[in-house]
Amino acid sequence: MDHHDQLEQDRRNAKLVLIAMPWVIFLLFMQVFNENVFSLVTPKIADDFAISPGTVSWVVTIGGVILGVGGAVYAALSDSLSFRKLFLFGVIAFAAGSLLASPFNLRLCWSLWPEPFNA
């Protein structure tokens, strides 16, 4: 690879970063927004399911950990698999988790076991 090819590759990488960065900032904002809004509705969720707010907080924490691990796994897999395959897998896993949880939507303990699929 000569110097001209390296410069061209650097320009393409810079354009990709400029395209991706607004999305990263938006998603980080939405994550923080989601956590803050969820903390406001935690007491209502606890009342609706007749559980303690601490239990609701644990569910949120477990979901966040699953999302963090899933992000790391996605980053590793995205180097070797195409975006389309990973996206299709994510959509199918989310749909499967939703279908598995839907019959149990009135019982918190039963509706949480498919949560890793949705995260």
ABEGO torsion letter per residue (X at the ends): XBAAAAAAAAAAAAAAAAAAAAAAAAAAAAAAAAAAAAAAAAAAAAAAAGBBAAAAAAAAAAAAAAAAAAAAAAAAAAAABBAAAAAAAAAAAAAAAAAAAAAAAABAAAAAAAAAAAX
